């Protein structure tokens, strides 16, 4: 017989649970008889001691100790040396998992083969992969890693209720803070809508404040600093945590500090404790407000707040929740155990799904956990002026996982030699290469040389159920996968991207800047706007943002630049989603050409304005005159019309007859997508090789493609 468990592998404490034969999730105690195992390891002359015995030895301050190593998960530069051996954070996590597994096997009298392990919602790819690797090191088949707040909601059985509610999970443990907005969709399941956190903020910081308070009193009294000595610090650590816990239930506590010959006793009351930790509490409030604001949810629309993690016992947390959300937190599940209990449920459901395993109790039905990406995924690209590297976001954060996003990538091939692309994948929200984390260098090889020199590779970024990342690549139009290898990153990888790109690249490839301008007059309301937005998304999907910037303009009675040209897929998608009919007035007095000209005036490379019109504009002669000024400035105007748009007018504003398109509304998506594809496969180079006739050929080709 073999068993399946859910494991909450925590920064300070870990918990393991299973679903018993009556179908009840229960915590499995460790060899010391405790539900909670401190994630602490002590190395005592070749002996490895884990859990509360290690925590007790930590207080003596005599032996090498590993604690809080979850904060280092996935960090390739962290190594702990003890007893002549080096340990990575994964090795240390495996030691804790090993103890949890062995102790639980003794209690259950069964071998444990499969597990679901929980991770903070904001864990990135590297940290998730390191967690899976730690499980595998102790012989566990990791069915899935799931986000801790999702597991907590499952423990409350919220996923079965299908209430359409918004739930906030406020998780303050020993070393991490995590705030997550969940939705319990009407059809059931748990959907993580957004999350944020700080994995350097937790109960330990509250302890440290008490230590500072005590040390300062001690210095005042005896003129010596107890923090000079490791043994005194270790002693203070234990007393401070103990005092903090007491202040959860009593108003005042007395703490004794001994150092050298001296011994002092100090009173600490709850009010003082809250005063010296107010900024820590405030950090959690700011992160909570940030998530609510980002998702445009008011506190009064939150249906319930779940508390997770030992530090949420502190009265200051309860007070904040009641004050802000107008009701006390939800009750019923132990804050230390909720995550492991939920993980145990997900584990049995996954085992029955993945291995057809049956159980003596009836399953609740697969837990529909719909998680979202917590970090945007991007790649390093060159900016529009080709003067600097930027982070181009490909898969925006808060997308439901599993998910995949495929983007074209232009690459000039050489006839001889190895043709390959290096994709530096990043996680992070900003455009600056110094502010993102580097997940890996993916090398796409065996790219066949192209006659035209330019190969378009469809690069796919995939998040699987566990939130880990994979890269795949295909030559556009071919079914064959190109080999992709993950190569080691240099520790100072970002330095390379803080310098300007090499000159050669500038010569080969010019940047493309395109503005999509949308007529948003009254006649666009309803389906036309929806189709136009879909078409714009289609354009975005087929655009190589490593070599192209996209901007969005709205116009009707007035003109408004919704987004100046950007290489950030998230911002572009947001700008498209935010287009609103009549936001620039209900009529047709304006045209976008002056705006386009001024936006693109100082832009290098190839420049395009792709204008969508659905009706007749009030001042067509003026629009034509301004469009011609764009043509004269070498800005290619592509005009797309549908509905009651005037076809002759479209031809007049477009740079050529071939650059004007008239399509039924249903054809908008294909028209926009195909134009983007042509711009990508030609690098926006519609005219350099054979002059005008070539340009007409390419655009005529689009007409041909669309007719098919
Ligand atoms: P966790 O990481 O969820 O196991 O939480 C551990 C943290 O919770 C540690 O910092 C503990 O000191 C803290 N903690 C546990 N019980 C209490 C309590 N009664 N009052 C305040 N903090 C507590």
Boltz pocket constraint, residues with backbone or C-beta under 6 A from the ligand:
constraints:
  - pocket:
      binder: B
      contacts: [[A, 10], [A, 11], [A, 12], [A, 13], [A, 14], [A, 172], [A, 173], [A, 174], [A, 175], [A, 202], [A, 203], [A, 204], [A, 241], [A, 244], [A, 245], [A, 246], [A, 248], [A, 308], [A, 309], [A, 310], [A, 311], [A, 312], [A, 313], [A, 314], [A, 335], [A, 336]]
      max_distance: 6.0
